[in-house]
């Protein structure tokens, strides 16, 4: 397809996703374009259709001609923010352009997602034009007074090779007049310098080692940064340690940057710590139960605001990795990447790219041999995790899910994301970037794991644009798993079928205290319970609105929402809470049966699910139900947990739940994107929960979960995947060793 035809295919595409796929084909055409074709792309950047305009900008990067590069630099000053943002990224594909350095440096200093893209482009250009990039950064530093801006500029200086940048860092790091965050960026960059030059007696390496040593011995938080930076240099230089590994079993690293993951699951439902945190804890333990197949599991998350040097505990996580922290020991270890400041959530964390990459590299180096890095999200952690894995030769296993693609399709279908509004949504949610990231990760991965979903191969091809049938040997469909035995034991404790442990007893006391706040006339009603993060995709505000707007539904049940940090919410949580409060204010009396419980430990949440089934004496009636109001749900850990304790569930009628919820028997499948349909689905579920067949339906749900979705079943299947990925690396290394 030539450029003209490819451009017309973008312009005439029927849906947003079709436009994104056509945009990628346009880039392929631009790489083989004739000289005159660039005129078509230049004109198309002004197209009124946002999909066409963005596609043309990105195609200019693929064209790589001098005229294309000149126009991309011009677009850096475009009034359309989304066009300027995509121009920043597209410039990373063209030859370094001296005129573009200053505006890219300004973008970098401003920070945010666009600042991250500018930093990536500058890093790429610095490989072949280090002096010019350094000069641009140095000039900006002389007039940048904002500490945050200075921090970003110094951090970027650390990405520039050469002695000039190294000397600049050595000037900033010990300067007491600089803010701590600026000095921290310089110190951390000196650690990277040591890692690169530590085996040579370069003067800069000697000076860096001396500076870091001096700061490491000083009081205050910068000492911890310097200690970690010294550790980076030592770990990179230690080839003996890098080769160490357990005598038997694979080493698997599972990464979820944006959750606070620890063995006790204390932070479930807080910020971005959702069902995946529960999964990683239980899965890591289950992997170690699979005989000698897996010897080590390292679960890696982000330690936002935590730079203290602490010892690992039985249920916590070590927040840093000093030189004597041995990750080569067998077992399940939890490690946090130490990061400055409070977590801003997955949607806005992109500016921490360098910090996160450094932390992931630190852990993977210290771990010795790693046989597989398992990635699951189209987020910052997966992006930089894949970069470090490629650098260190570690196979990547990717759970390939249509995110954000499925959400784009749902929102376009229900009218909440018309094509004309794509630019505004893309500027906030980075939809085009994340769509491409998913496919890039899939291309790099040694093995792909898919969730069960109806017509899975065709669905992934349609939504994600990846043909998984092309290489079936590297694709495995695996359902997620839960700890069925533990859940059913909790259910027995709640019912009184076995003595209650202290955790279950405390959780029930907590629930009863919440339910006593209900008006007396509402304590004879069952509970509709939902567990999850307070994020738009989880639909909690939609659920509350659906319940409030249906008087009959309010008459039949109370609504218990578990999740979110109510005391110190993230920006995303605050927005969702605002939507909930706005809905209640419309009719304050109608909100009398709504209970917002905030986030609770996983053990507490599952106890409450079991209690909803049988009710609480004098506080709630039997026959409660579980409601998942997500706009889309790839699998649904909380849904399975509810089914494991025999709750009737309400779930989205697409994605993973449609493969295991028996509509009308174990639950109700409905269109969760529409409040009336969701309310009707909850009503049907309440009918099922009190019907003559309720007990039989509950037994079927428990049996289905036990037979298909136990955590050990999932772990056994993943062991084969990790073994395959590791074997592929070994074969590749053997071929490389014998190639002349």
Buried (B, 14 or more C-beta within 10 A) or exposed (E): BEBEEBBBBBBEBEBBBBBBBBBBBBBEBBEEBEEEBBEBBBEBBEBEBBBBBBBBBBBBBBBBBEBBBBBBBBBBEBEBEBBBBBBBBBBBBBEBBEEBBBBBBBBBBBBBBBBBBBBBBBBBBBEEBBEBBBBBBBBBBEEBEEEBBBBBBBBBBBBBBEEBBBEBBBEBBBEEEBBBBBBBBBBBBBBBBBBBBBEEEBEBBEBBBEBBEEBBEEEEEBBBBBBBBBBBBBBBBBEEBBEBBBEEBBBBBBBBBBBBBBBBBBBBBBBBBBBBBBBBBBBBBBBBEBEEBBBBBBBBBBBBEBBEBBEBEEEBBBBBBBBEBEBBEBEBBBBBBBBBEEBBBBBBBBBBBBBBBBBBBBBBBBBBBBBBBBBBBBBBBBBBBBBBBEEBEBBBBBBBBBBBBBBBBBBBEEEEBEBEBBBEBBBEBBBBBBBBBBBBBBEBBBBBBBBBBEEBBEBBBBBBBBEBEEEEEBBBBBBBBBBBEBBBBBBBBBEEEEEBEEBBBBBBEBBBEBBEEBEEEBBEBBBBBBBBBBBBBBBBBBBBBBBBBBEEBBEBBBBBBBBBBBEEBBEBBBBBBEBBEEBBEEEEEBBBBBBBBBBBBBBBBBBBBBBBBBBBEEBBBBBBBBBBBBBBBBBBBBBBBBBBBBBBBBBBBBBBBBBBBBBBBBBBBBBBBBBEBBBBBBBBBBBBBBBEEBEEBBEBBBEBBBEBBBBBBBBBBBBBBBBBBBEBBEEEEEEEEEEE
